[in-house]
Amino acid sequence: MESLKNPHLLKSNSFHTSFQINGKIFSNSGELIKYSQSISKEINQFLREWFSTDSHVVVKTSGSTGNPKNIHLRKDFMINSALATGRYFQLGENTKALCCLPIKFIAGKMMLVRALTLGWDIDVIESTANPLQEITKEYDFSAMVPLQLRNSILKINQIKTLIVGGGLVSRDLEKAIQTVTTSCYATYGMTETITHVAVKKLNKFTHLEQQSVSVYKTLPDVTISKDTRNCLVIRAPKISDENIITNDVIELISKSEFNWKGRLDHVINSGGVKLHPEEIEQKLLHTIHSRFFIAGVPDEILGEKCILIIEGENYQITKKHFSKLSRFEIPKAIFFIPKFIETGSGKIQRLKTLDLL
C-alpha cells in the first residue's frame, strides 16, 4: 500500500512505479505518452496535459444540469481525490482496474489518474453500452454508468468492486445486483468535486444493515452541511479551495452522511405544493421500465403541473403505475418521445428533451 502512504510520490507529476496500462510498463512519461497514441487520441491528449508543467487540467462538464463548460482542476487536487478513493476502498498498488468510461469526461480521466497515482494495473477499453461483452479477465475495480451495469449483469462478477454514477440506479437494477458477488456502490459527485465525494452501498448488506436505509457516506477528509435552501454544502479542502455549494436538496443525517432528495432547480411548485421530480421518479422505477423523467410545465391554474415523459413507443399507462404516488405527485399528463436528447456521457438532457414537446 506504498501509494496510499506516500502521496509525495506524485508531486512532480511522475507516476507510481507499479503503474501499468494494457499490460505495458513504462520507465518515464515520454514512453507512456508515445504508447498512448496507439490507444486513443483522447488518452494521448490528456496524458500530454497531465505531464505538462501546468498546474491545472482543463475539464469539460457533462452538461446534464446546464450548458457544458470548461473548468480548471488543480492536478494536486486530482491526486488527493485519487488517494481518497484508494483509502476508502482499500485499493493499493497492483490493483487490477478496468476503465470503460469515455476519457473526455472527468470520470474517465480520474480512472487514469487513480492508476497513475496508486500504481494500478489498468486496462482501458472503448466506452460501449456493454463493456464486458468481450472481457474474460477479472478485475478488482471499475466504474460504470447504470446502462453499462444493466447490460453487464451476467458477467459483473468479474469485477470485485464497482462504482456506478452518471444517473439513478433503478429499483429493478438494484434488485438484480443483490445476488452478485460484486460490491456495488452508487456515487455522488460532479466535475467540480473531481468525481465522487460520497458513495452509497447498493448491495451485499449485512444482517445489521437495511437496504432501505442505505445513505451516502463521504470519502476521507470530506464533511458536509446544508444551507437555508436545504441544499448540500461540501467542505473538502484537499480537492477544493472553497466550500462547494450545490443545488442538490438533501436530508442531512450527520457531517458525513446524507440522503439525496433531488435538484432544487428541478423542483415543481404545483398549486403551492413543492414536488421533487427525482423522488417521484424513484417511486416509479419499479413500474415503468423504459427511460423516463418527471418535469414541471406552466399551468394556468396550478402555476406548474407535473408531467411524465417516457422514451419509446406509446403504450397504456394505468392507475396501477402510480400506486405509490400521492395525489399531488400523480402526473397530470403523459408524453412519449422516441429518443431522449443526451449529453456526450449519456445523461438525459431534460430541458432540451422537453423542447421536443
Secondary structure, DSSP 8 states (H G I E B T S, - for coil): -HHHH-GGGGTTS---TT-EETTEE-SSHHHHHHHHTTT-HHHHHHHHHHTSS-SEEEEE---TTSS--EEEEEHHHHHHHHHHHHHHHT--TT-EEEE-S-TTSHHHHHHHHHHHHHT-EEEE----SSTTTT--S-EEEEEE-HHHHHHTTTTGGGEEEEEE-SS---HHHHHHGGGSSSEEEEEEEEGGGTEEEEEEE-S---TT--GGG--EEE-TT-EEEE-TTSEEEEE-TTT-SS-EEEEEEEEEEETTEEEEEEEGGG-EEETTEEE-HHHHHHHHTTT--S-EEEEEEEETTTEEEEEEEEESS-----GGGGTTS-TTTS-SEEEEESS--B-TTS-B-HHHHHHT-
